[in-house]
Amino acid sequence: MPFIGVAIAAAVGLPAIAGTLINIGLAVGLSFVSRALTGAASATSNTGIQTTIELGGDVPRGCVFGETATAGHLLYANTANDNNNLLQMVFAIGEGPHDDLTRIWVNGKARTLTLVEETTWHKKFRVGGFVAKNGTPLLYVYFYRGYQDQPVCQELVDWAKPSTRWTSADRLAGVAHVVVSAFYGDSAFDSGIPRFLFGVKGRRLYDWRLDSTNGGSGAHRWTDEKTWTFSANPIVQTYNFERGLYLNGELVVGKGTPPVDLLLPHYTAGANACDEPVSTIEGSDANRYVCATVVSADEEYGSVIERILETCAGSMYDRVGANGPIVGVPQTVTYPTITDGDLVLGRPVKFAAKQGRDSLVNGIFGTYVSPDDQYGQVSYPAQTDSAAEAADTEIRRTQTDFEAVPVCSQAQRLAKIKLRLSRLQATATITLGFRAIVLEPGDWVRWNSARFGDRTYIVLSVKQAKDQTVTLNLREIASSAFSWSTADQQPTPVAGEENDGGGLANSVTAFSVSQFTMVGDGGAKTPAVRVFWSPITDPTVTAVLIQYRIVGSDDVLTARAEAVGAGEALISAGLVANTAYEFQATIETAPARATVWTSWVGVTTGQQLAGGVVPNSITPAQMTAETRNLVLTLTQTALASLQASVAQLALIVADVDASGDINRRDLARSLTIQLGAAVASFNEQITAAVGPDSAIVAQITDLQSQVDGIGATLNVSFVTQATPAGALAAFRVKATAQDAEGGLLIVAKSGPGGVNYSEVWIDATRFLVTGSGADPTPVFLIDTSGPTPVIVLDGDVLAPESITAGKLNVATLSAIVANLGEVITGVLRNSANTFRVDATSGYLLISSS
C-alpha cells in the first residue's frame, strides 16, 4: 500500500540543549594506566552507535566523531504526490559540518549508494535495490553536511503539504541532516515505512598541526569551519571537544576550555602517535588509533573524554592548571636515574610489589564496534597470558568493551596493553629533593633501588611541599607493555567459526540426548527428549540453544534453555512419536562472540498414547488428595534433610503432576578456588516449579573446605510447597567438621482435617545457652555411652546446688524424702487442722476433730 495517511508530526528547527552540563575535573582518574591496575572497565555512558531513531523536540544536541552509524533524529515526515505515494523524511545527524554519508541500511539490509550530484553543501545519492519495473529508481537520499550557510533542500519545499510546512527559510542551518525521498511502486516498501541506519563520516574538525598560524603547516583556521577536515584521530577529537564546538557563537558540544589551558605540545605528540601506521595481518597499514562515537551534549565531560581516550590507551593529566594527554605508546625516560641515595631522609617510603589477589587479571575479552555488522558490538579475540594463569593458579578474566573502537586489530592491541599493564603491579610513594620539581604527571622515571629493585615507573601525581621537597606517586610501567607485531594479532572472528574465547566457553561440552516419555492423566503419553550438557558457570553465557530435526529432513526446530547451570533440558514441542531425530547445541553469550555448534546426536522418540489407564499402574488422578499431599510432603521432607538434589525434585514433581504442564526455572551459582591441597568451594542451586495443582521452591547452599584430607561442610536448605490439600515449609542446617556433626530442622505443616503443627529438631551432643556476655552454659548433655542416648540435665543452671520452690509449678508434691535439718517457719498443719504446729504462738495441737 502507498504511504497514505502517514501522520508524523515534526517540529522543524534545532533541538534544545537538555540538562545542565557538569564539568568534572580531569586528572589521574581519566587514566588508562590507572584503570589497567585494577582491571576495571571504563564507565562511559554512550557507545559508538545510535541505532534508535530519536523523536521529539527535547533531544540534546550532539555530533558524530569519526566514522560510525546513527539512526538520526527524525525531524519531519511528509506524504505527497497525487496518490500519496511519495514519502519524505528528514533525519538530523549532528551539529556542525559533517563529512560524508558512506553507508546505508534499509530495513536492516545494506544497500549501495550511487552519487548523483554534489555541491559544497550536500550530496545526492541513489539507493540501490529499489527500482520500478520500468527502471525508475524509487529511493534517493540527500546528505546535507551542516554548514551554517547551506541552502534548503528544494524538494522539501516543492512537495510540502501544506506548503507552509517546509519553506525556503527551513535550511536547518548548522545541522547535518539526511533527506529521504521514497516512492511506493511495484511492491517496493510493502512492509510499510522503511527503517534507516546511516553510516556517517562525522565531524570535520580543526587540526592545529594543519594550521600554519598555530605552529603547523596548512590552511586550517580555528575561525573558519570550511577549512576544517574530517578526522578520526582521538587526540584531535579531544582537543576540539576541550575547546568546544560552536554554532552562531553558542557552545553546543564540548567544554569551551581556553586554548591557553591546553598544552599544545602534548596534544601534538599524542596526535602524531595516533597517526603512526601499524602493520596488520590483513597486509595493510592503518593508523595506530582511531575513534568512532556519537557525542551528546548532555553527557558529563569526563565520560566523553574517557571514552575517546580509551580508544588510544590514553590518559589526561593536569599540569599546573593546564591539561595534556598521553597516549598508549612508550615514553622516553629523560630524568636521571633515581637511586636510594636520592630519597629524602626521614620521609616515609611506601612500596608494594604486588596488588591484592582480587586485582589480578590474566585475560581480557569484550567487544568492539564492527562496521561490517552495522556498527554493532562484536567480540574481538580474547587476549590471554598462560604464564600469568600459571602464576595465579587460576583463570581470572575481565571484560572490557571498546565502545568507540571500529577496528578489530586495534581492539586487540588495546586489550593486550591493558593486560600487560595489569601485570606490572608495583606501586611506590617516594620523596625527592628540589630538582625533582621538573617532573610532571605522566612522565616516566627509573628508580634503581637496592632494596626494591630496578624498575621504570610512570608518575601519577606530584606534590611539592613547603620545604621544597617533592613527593611522587609512582606506578610500574614498561615499554614492552605497548609492543605489538603482526604475530600478536589474531584474525577477525567470523560468525560460526570456532574461537577459543580466551578460556571462555564457545560451545556446550559433553552434549548427549536420551528418550523420555511424559505420562499425563489417564495414562496419556507424550514423546519427549532430555538433552544433557556439562553445567556452565561462565557468567557471559545466557542460554543454551538447541536445534533438532527428523533425520534426513531440512526442517529444523529450535529450543532455548536459560538454565545453563542445570546441565539439562526437556524438549517435547513438535516431536513425532517413534521417529529418529538428531540434535545439536551451542551457546548464546552477552556480549556476543563466535560460537560453535556441536555435532548432531541421534535419538529415537518413544510412543504416544492419547488416553486410557496404563495397566498395572497408579496415576496421580487415582490418588486421593491426602495421598498426593503425602507424596509431596515426603518429597519435601527428603529435600529438607538434604538427601535429594534439585534434579530429583524435578523428576518427582513431573511424576506427581504428570499432566505435562510443569513449568520449572533454575538458578545456580558456584565458586571454587584451590591452592595445592587446600580447596574451598561454594555451590548454590535454586529451583522453582509449578504444576496444575502444586508449587515448590527449593534452595540448597553448600560450603566446603578441605586441606590434606581434613574437611568441613555446611549445608543449608530451604523448601516451601503448596497444594490444595495443604502446605509445608522446612528449613535445615547441617554442619560437619570431620567426625563431628550437628544440625537444625524446622518444619511447619498444614493439612486436611485441621492437621497443623510445627516441629524443631536439634542434632547436637551439647546444648548451651549464654546471655549478657556470660560464658556459655550447658543446659543438658547427651550421654551416648549406653545403648540408648540419655539426656542429662544440669541442675546448676537454676541455682548452685539447689532447686528452689520458685522454680516448681505442680499440683501435688509427693514422695519427698529429705534430711531437712533445722526448720524455721510460722505454721505447719494438715488440711483438716487436726495437726497443727504454731511456731509463732508456741503451741502444738493434736485433735481428733
Residue pairs with C-beta under 8 A, 6 or more apart in sequence:
1 184
2 83
2 84
2 85
2 184
3 79
3 84
3 85
3 86
3 87
3 182
3 184
3 189
3 193
4 79
4 83
4 84
5 79
5 84
6 77
6 78
6 79
6 84
6 87
6 193
8 74
8 77
10 74
10 75
10 76
10 77
10 90
11 57
11 75
12 75
12 76
12 165
12 166
12 170
12 172
13 57
13 75
14 61
14 172
14 174
14 175
15 57
15 58
15 59
15 60
15 61
15 73
15 92
16 57
16 58
17 60
17 61
17 252
17 297
17 298
18 58
18 59
18 60
18 297
18 298
19 60
19 298
21 297
21 298
21 300
21 301
22 300
22 301
23 255
23 301
24 300
24 301
24 302
25 302
25 318
26 301
26 302
26 305
26 316
26 317
26 318
26 323
27 316
27 317
27 318
27 441
27 461
28 34
28 315
28 317
28 441
28 460
28 461
29 302
30 302
30 305
30 306
30 309
30 315
30 316
31 315
31 316
31 317
31 460
32 309
32 310
32 313
32 314
32 315
32 328
32 417
32 418
32 421
33 315
33 421
33 458
33 460
33 475
33 477
34 315
34 460
34 475
35 41
35 42
35 418
36 417
36 418
36 421
36 422
37 355
37 359
37 421
37 422
37 425
37 427
37 475
38 355
38 359
38 422
39 359
39 360
39 361
39 364
39 398
39 418
39 422
40 398
41 366
41 398
41 399
41 400
41 401
42 306
42 307
42 310
42 400
42 403
43 303
43 306
44 303
44 306
44 307
44 310
44 403
45 299
45 300
45 303
46 293
46 294
46 295
46 296
46 299
46 303
46 304
46 307
46 403
47 293
47 294
47 369
47 377
47 403
47 404
48 66
48 68
48 292
48 293
48 294
48 369
48 375
48 403
48 404
48 405
48 406
49 68
49 69
49 70
49 294
49 369
49 374
49 375
49 376
50 69
50 70
50 71
50 72
50 294
51 69
51 71
51 197
51 374
51 376
52 71
53 71
53 72
53 73
53 74
53 91
53 195
54 71
54 72
54 73
54 74
55 73
55 74
59 73
60 296
60 297
60 298
61 95
61 252
61 253
61 296
61 297
62 94
62 95
62 253
62 294
62 295
62 296
62 297
63 94
63 95
63 96
63 98
63 176
63 202
63 203
63 245
63 253
63 294
63 295
64 70
64 93
64 94
64 98
64 200
64 202
64 203
64 293
64 294
64 295
65 202
65 203
65 205
65 232
65 237
65 291
65 292
65 293
65 294
65 295
65 308
66 201
66 202
66 231
66 232
66 237
66 290
66 291
66 292
66 293
66 404
66 406
67 102
67 199
67 200
67 201
67 202
67 232
67 292
67 371
67 406
68 199
68 200
68 202
68 292
68 293
68 294
68 369
68 375
68 404
68 406
69 103
69 105
69 197
69 198
69 199
69 200
69 371
69 374
69 375
70 93
70 94
70 197
70 198
70 200
70 294
71 91
71 195
71 196
71 197
71 198
72 91
72 92
72 93
72 177
72 178
72 196
72 198
73 91
73 92
74 89
74 90
74 91
75 90
75 91
75 92
75 172
75 177
76 88
76 89
76 90
76 156
76 165
76 166
77 87
77 88
77 89
77 90
78 87
78 88
78 89
78 156
78 159
78 160
78 161
78 165
78 166
79 86
79 87
79 88
79 161
80 86
80 88
80 159
80 160
80 161
81 159
81 183
85 183
85 184
85 185
86 159
86 181
86 182
86 183
86 184
87 180
87 181
87 182
87 183
87 184
87 189
87 193
88 155
88 156
88 159
88 179
88 180
88 181
88 182
89 179
89 180
89 182
89 196
90 153
90 156
90 172
90 177
90 178
90 179
90 180
91 177
91 178
91 180
91 196
91 198
92 172
92 175
92 176
92 177
93 146
93 175
93 176
93 177
93 178
93 198
93 200
94 146
94 175
94 176
94 202
94 203
94 294
95 146
95 174
95 175
95 176
95 245
95 247
95 252
95 253
96 146
96 174
96 176
96 203
96 204
96 225
96 245
96 247
96 252
96 253
97 145
97 146
97 147
97 176
97 203
97 204
97 225
97 226
97 228
98 145
98 146
98 176
98 200
98 201
98 202
98 203
98 204
99 145
99 200
99 201
99 202
99 203
99 204
99 229
99 230
100 123
100 143
100 200
100 201
100 230
101 113
101 123
101 125
101 141
101 143
101 178
101 198
101 199
101 200
101 201
102 113
102 199
102 200
102 201
103 110
103 113
103 198
103 199
103 371
104 110
104 111
104 113
104 125
104 127
104 141
104 196
104 197
104 198
104 199
105 111
105 196
105 197
105 199
105 374
106 127
106 129
106 130
106 139
106 194
106 195
106 196
107 191
107 194
107 195
108 195
108 197
108 374
109 129
110 374
111 127
111 128
111 129
111 130
112 127
112 128
112 129
113 125
113 126
113 127
113 128
113 141
114 125
114 126
114 127
114 128
115 123
115 124
115 125
116 124
116 125
116 126
116 140
117 123
117 124
118 124
120 147
121 144
121 145
121 147
121 149
121 150
121 151
122 142
122 143
122 144
122 145
122 150
122 153
123 142
123 143
124 140
124 141
124 142
124 143
125 140
125 141
125 142
125 143
126 137
126 139
126 140
127 137
127 139
127 140
127 141
129 139
130 137
130 138
130 139
130 182
130 188
130 189
131 137
131 138
132 138
132 183
132 185
132 186
132 188
133 186
136 183
136 185
138 182
138 183
138 184
138 185
138 186
138 188
138 189
139 180
139 181
139 182
139 183
139 188
140 180
140 181
141 178
141 179
141 180
141 181
142 153
142 155
142 178
142 179
142 181
143 176
143 178
144 150
144 153
144 172
144 175
144 176
144 177
144 178
144 179
145 176
145 204
146 172
146 174
146 175
146 176
146 177
147 173
147 174
147 225
147 226
148 173
148 174
148 225
148 247
148 248
149 173
150 171
150 172
150 173
151 171
152 166
152 167
152 168
152 169
152 170
152 171
153 179
155 179
155 181
156 166
156 170
156 179
157 166
157 167
157 168
157 170
160 166
160 167
174 247
174 248
176 200
178 196
178 198
180 196
182 188
182 189
182 194
197 374
199 371
199 375
201 230
202 230
202 292
203 230
203 237
203 240
203 245
204 225
204 228
204 229
204 230
204 231
205 228
205 229
205 230
205 231
205 236
205 237
205 240
206 220
206 221
206 222
206 228
206 236
206 239
206 240
206 243
207 216
207 218
207 220
207 228
207 229
207 231
207 233
207 236
207 271
208 214
208 215
208 216
208 220
208 239
208 264
208 267
208 268
209 215
209 216
209 217
209 218
209 268
209 271
209 272
210 216
210 217
210 218
210 219
210 220
210 229
211 218
211 219
211 220
211 221
211 222
212 218
212 219
213 221
214 222
214 264
215 264
215 268
219 227
220 227
220 228
220 229
221 227
222 243
231 237
232 287
232 290
232 291
232 292
233 271
233 274
233 275
233 287
233 289
233 290
233 291
234 274
234 289
234 290
234 291
234 308
234 309
234 311
234 312
234 314
234 327
235 267
235 270
235 271
235 273
235 274
235 312
235 314
235 325
235 327
236 271
236 274
237 291
237 308
238 267
238 305
238 308
238 309
238 314
238 316
238 325
239 262
239 267
239 271
240 254
241 253
241 254
241 255
241 295
241 301
241 304
241 305
241 308
242 254
242 255
242 257
242 262
242 305
242 323
243 254
243 255
243 256
243 257
243 259
243 262
244 251
244 253
244 254
244 255
244 256
244 257
245 251
245 252
245 253
245 254
246 252
252 297
253 295
253 297
254 301
255 301
260 322
261 321
261 322
261 323
262 322
262 323
262 324
263 319
263 322
263 323
263 324
265 324
266 324
266 325
266 326
267 324
267 325
270 312
270 314
270 324
270 325
270 326
270 327
273 288
273 289
273 312
273 327
273 329
274 287
274 288
274 289
274 290
274 312
274 327
275 287
275 288
276 287
276 288
276 329
277 285
277 286
277 287
277 288
278 285
278 286
278 287
278 288
278 409
278 413
278 484
279 285
279 485
279 486
280 286
280 409
280 486
280 489
281 409
281 486
281 489
281 491
282 409
286 407
286 409
286 410
288 312
288 329
288 410
289 311
289 312
289 313
289 327
289 328
289 410
290 311
290 405
290 406
290 407
290 410
291 308
291 311
291 312
291 404
291 405
292 369
292 375
292 404
292 405
292 406
293 307
293 308
293 403
293 404
295 304
305 316
307 403
307 404
308 314
308 404
309 315
309 316
309 325
309 327
310 402
310 404
310 405
310 414
311 402
311 404
311 405
311 410
311 414
312 327
312 328
313 327
313 328
313 414
313 417
313 418
313 482
314 325
314 326
314 327
314 328
315 325
315 326
315 442
316 323
316 324
316 325
317 323
317 324
317 325
317 326
317 440
317 441
317 442
318 441
319 440
319 441
319 442
324 442
326 442
328 414
328 417
328 482
329 482
330 479
330 482
331 442
331 443
331 444
331 458
332 444
333 444
333 445
333 446
333 456
334 443
335 436
335 438
335 439
335 443
335 445
335 446
337 446
337 447
337 448
338 430
338 432
338 445
338 446
338 447
338 448
339 447
339 448
339 449
340 449
340 450
340 451
342 432
342 433
343 349
343 430
343 431
343 432
344 431
344 432
344 433
344 469
347 430
347 431
347 469
347 471
348 429
348 431
349 428
349 429
349 430
349 431
350 427
350 428
350 429
350 430
351 426
351 427
351 428
351 429
351 452
352 425
352 426
352 427
352 428
353 425
353 426
353 452
353 453
354 425
354 426
355 425
355 427
357 392
359 422
359 425
360 388
360 392
360 396
360 422
361 396
361 397
361 398
361 419
361 422
361 423
362 384
362 385
362 388
362 389
362 391
362 392
362 395
362 396
362 397
362 419
362 423
363 382
363 383
363 384
363 385
363 389
363 395
363 396
363 397
363 398
363 419
363 502
363 503
364 382
364 383
364 384
364 397
364 398
364 399
364 400
364 415
364 416
364 418
364 419
364 502
365 379
365 380
365 382
365 383
365 397
365 399
365 400
365 415
365 501
365 502
365 504
365 540
365 593
366 379
366 380
366 399
366 400
366 401
366 402
366 411
366 415
366 591
367 377
367 378
367 379
367 380
367 401
367 402
367 403
367 411
367 591
367 592
367 593
368 377
368 378
368 380
368 401
368 402
368 405
368 406
368 407
368 408
368 410
368 411
369 375
369 376
369 377
369 378
369 402
369 403
369 404
369 405
369 406
370 376
370 377
370 378
370 406
370 408
371 406
375 406
377 401
377 403
377 591
377 592
378 408
378 493
378 592
378 593
379 493
379 499
379 501
379 589
379 591
379 592
379 593
379 594
380 402
380 408
380 411
380 412
380 415
380 492
380 493
381 408
381 412
381 490
381 491
381 492
381 493
381 499
381 500
381 502
382 397
382 415
382 500
382 501
382 502
382 503
382 504
383 412
383 415
383 416
383 419
383 502
384 419
384 502
384 503
385 419
385 423
388 423
389 395
389 396
389 503
393 674
393 675
394 673
394 674
395 503
397 502
397 503
397 504
399 540
399 591
400 414
400 415
400 418
401 591
402 410
402 411
402 414
402 415
405 411
405 414
408 492
408 493
409 489
409 492
412 488
412 489
412 490
413 484
413 488
416 484
416 488
417 481
417 482
420 478
420 480
420 481
420 482
421 477
421 481
424 475
424 476
424 477
424 478
424 481
425 476
426 452
426 453
426 455
426 457
426 475
426 476
427 473
427 474
427 475
427 476
428 447
428 452
428 457
428 473
428 474
429 471
429 472
429 473
429 474
430 447
430 471
430 472
430 474
431 465
431 469
431 470
431 471
431 472
432 469
432 470
432 471
432 472
433 468
433 469
433 470
434 468
434 469
434 470
436 462
436 470
436 472
437 464
437 468
437 470
439 445
439 459
439 462
439 470
439 472
440 459
440 462
441 459
441 460
441 461
441 462
442 458
442 459
443 458
443 459
444 456
444 457
444 458
444 459
444 477
445 456
445 457
445 459
445 472
445 474
446 454
446 455
446 456
446 457
447 454
447 455
447 457
447 474
448 454
449 455
455 476
456 476
456 477
456 478
456 479
457 474
457 475
457 476
457 477
458 474
458 475
458 476
458 477
459 472
459 473
459 474
460 473
460 474
460 475
461 472
461 473
462 470
462 471
462 472
463 470
463 471
464 470
464 471
465 471
493 499
493 593
493 594
494 594
495 594
496 594
496 596
497 594
497 596
498 506
498 594
498 596
499 506
499 593
499 594
499 595
499 596
500 506
501 593
501 594
504 538
504 540
504 589
504 593
505 536
505 538
505 541
505 587
505 589
506 587
506 593
506 594
506 595
506 596
507 585
507 586
507 587
507 595
507 596
507 597
507 598
508 533
508 534
508 536
508 544
508 585
508 586
508 587
508 598
509 533
509 534
510 532
510 533
510 534
511 531
511 532
511 533
511 583
511 584
511 585
511 598
511 601
512 531
512 532
512 533
512 601
513 529
513 530
513 531
513 532
513 583
513 601
513 602
513 603
514 529
514 530
514 532
514 603
515 527
515 529
515 530
515 603
515 604
515 605
515 606
516 527
516 528
516 529
516 530
516 570
516 606
517 525
517 526
517 527
517 528
517 606
517 607
518 525
518 526
518 527
518 528
518 572
518 654
518 658
518 660
519 525
519 614
519 619
519 658
520 526
520 658
520 659
520 660
521 619
521 620
521 621
521 658
521 659
522 611
522 612
522 613
522 619
522 621
523 609
523 611
523 612
523 613
523 614
523 617
523 619
524 609
524 610
524 611
524 612
525 606
525 607
525 608
525 609
526 572
526 608
526 660
527 572
527 575
527 576
527 577
527 578
527 605
527 606
527 607
527 608
528 570
528 571
528 572
528 575
528 605
528 606
529 548
529 570
529 571
529 572
529 575
529 581
529 583
529 603
529 605
530 568
530 569
530 570
530 571
531 546
531 561
531 568
531 569
531 570
531 571
531 583
531 585
532 567
532 568
533 544
533 567
533 568
533 585
534 567
535 564
535 565
535 566
535 567
535 668
536 544
536 564
536 565
536 567
536 587
537 565
537 668
537 670
540 589
540 590
540 591
540 593
541 564
541 587
541 588
541 589
542 562
542 564
542 588
542 589
542 590
543 560
543 561
543 562
543 564
543 587
543 588
544 560
544 561
544 564
544 569
544 585
544 586
544 587
544 588
545 558
545 559
545 560
545 585
545 586
545 587
545 588
546 558
546 559
546 560
546 561
546 569
546 571
546 583
546 584
546 585
547 556
547 557
547 558
547 559
547 583
547 584
547 585
547 597
548 556
548 557
548 559
548 571
548 581
548 582
548 583
548 584
549 555
549 556
549 557
549 581
549 582
550 576
550 579
550 580
550 581
551 580
551 581
551 582
551 602
557 573
557 574
559 569
559 571
559 573
560 588
561 569
562 665
563 569
563 665
563 666
563 667
563 668
564 587
565 666
565 667
565 668
565 669
565 670
565 685
566 646
566 647
566 666
566 668
568 647
572 660
575 581
575 605
576 605
577 605
577 606
577 607
577 608
578 604
578 605
578 606
578 607
578 608
579 604
579 605
580 602
580 603
580 604
581 602
581 603
581 604
581 605
582 600
582 601
582 602
582 603
583 600
583 601
583 602
583 603
584 597
584 598
584 599
584 600
584 601
585 597
585 598
586 595
586 596
586 597
586 598
587 595
588 595
589 595
613 619
613 622
619 658
620 628
620 655
620 656
620 657
620 658
623 631
625 723
625 724
625 725
625 752
626 725
626 751
626 752
628 656
628 723
628 725
629 723
629 725
629 726
629 751
629 752
631 652
631 656
632 656
632 694
632 696
632 721
632 723
632 728
633 721
633 726
633 728
633 749
633 751
635 644
635 649
635 652
635 653
635 656
635 721
636 696
636 698
636 719
636 721
636 728
636 730
637 728
637 730
637 747
638 644
639 649
639 698
639 700
639 717
639 719
639 730
640 717
640 719
640 730
640 731
640 732
640 745
640 747
641 732
641 745
642 700
642 715
642 717
642 732
642 734
644 652
645 685
645 700
646 666
646 685
646 687
646 698
646 700
649 687
649 689
649 696
649 698
650 662
650 664
650 687
650 689
653 662
653 664
653 689
653 691
653 694
653 696
654 662
656 691
656 694
657 691
657 692
657 693
657 694
659 691
659 692
661 691
661 692
662 689
662 690
662 691
663 689
663 690
663 691
664 687
664 688
664 689
664 690
665 687
665 688
665 689
666 685
666 686
666 687
666 688
667 684
667 685
667 686
668 683
668 684
668 685
668 686
669 682
669 683
669 684
670 681
670 682
670 683
670 684
671 681
671 682
672 679
672 680
672 681
672 682
673 679
673 680
673 681
674 680
677 706
677 707
677 708
678 706
678 707
679 704
679 705
679 706
679 707
680 704
680 705
680 706
681 702
681 703
681 704
681 705
682 701
682 702
682 703
682 704
683 701
683 702
684 699
684 700
684 701
684 702
685 699
685 700
686 697
686 698
686 699
687 696
687 697
687 698
687 699
688 696
688 697
689 695
689 696
689 697
690 696
693 723
693 724
694 721
694 722
694 723
695 721
695 722
695 723
696 719
696 720
696 721
697 718
697 719
697 720
697 721
698 717
698 718
698 719
699 717
699 718
699 719
700 715
700 716
700 717
700 718
701 715
701 716
701 717
702 713
702 714
702 715
703 713
703 714
703 715
704 711
704 712
704 713
705 711
705 712
705 713
706 712
710 738
711 736
711 738
712 735
712 736
712 737
712 738
713 734
713 735
713 736
714 733
714 734
714 735
714 736
715 732
715 733
715 734
715 735
716 732
716 733
717 730
717 731
717 732
717 733
718 730
718 731
719 728
719 729
719 730
719 731
720 727
720 728
720 729
720 730
721 727
721 728
721 729
722 728
725 751
725 752
726 749
726 750
726 751
726 752
726 755
727 749
727 750
728 747
728 748
728 749
728 750
729 747
729 748
730 745
730 746
730 747
730 748
731 744
731 745
731 746
731 747
732 743
732 744
732 745
732 746
733 743
733 744
734 741
734 742
734 743
734 763
735 741
735 742
735 743
740 765
741 763
742 763
742 764
742 765
743 761
743 762
743 763
743 764
744 760
744 761
744 762
744 763
745 759
745 760
745 761
745 762
745 763
746 758
746 759
746 760
746 761
747 758
747 759
747 761
748 757
748 758
749 755
749 756
749 757
749 758
750 756
764 782
765 781
765 782
765 784
766 778
766 781
766 782
767 778
767 779
767 780
767 781
768 776
768 777
768 778
768 779
769 776
769 777
769 779
769 797
770 776
770 777
777 794
777 797
778 794
778 797
779 793
779 794
779 797
780 791
780 792
780 793
780 794
781 791
781 792
781 794
782 789
782 790
782 791
782 792
783 789
783 790
783 791
783 792
795 802
795 803
798 804
798 807
824 839
825 839
826 838
826 839
826 840
827 836
827 837
827 838
827 839
827 840
828 836
828 837
828 839
829 835
829 836
829 837
830 836
833 847
834 845
834 846
834 847
834 848
834 849
835 845
835 846
835 847
836 844
836 845
837 844
837 845
838 844
838 845
